[in-house]
Amino acid sequence: MNNKITKEKLEKYFNLTSTALEEVKKNIILGKKKQAKEIIEMVENYLSDAKHFEKQKEFVDSFAALNYAHGWLDSGVRLDIFKVTDDKLFTVK
């Protein structure tokens, strides 16, 4: 049963979301810079929140913030704001 949020699990998802964030920053679709900037700022804010919660040992809140961050990235991909193909990092079409 996998019902624990461990430091290792948090590390895995911090790495996944941080890698995905760097990937979208390099792959903004022409004419979508304004929308991309808003999404990137939200992701960075949620990542910052996740780090804060992790330091407070609030692993559930940290994991939730990571999931919100990654959800923003996937939304940007699905809305054609970012052009990416890595289906291990994103929900791609």
Secondary structure, DSSP 4 states (H G I P E B T S, - for coil): ------HHHHHHHHHHHHHHHHHHHT-BPTT-HHHHHHHHHHHHHHHHHHHHHHHTT-HHHHHHHHHHHHHHHHHHHHTTSB----TTTS---
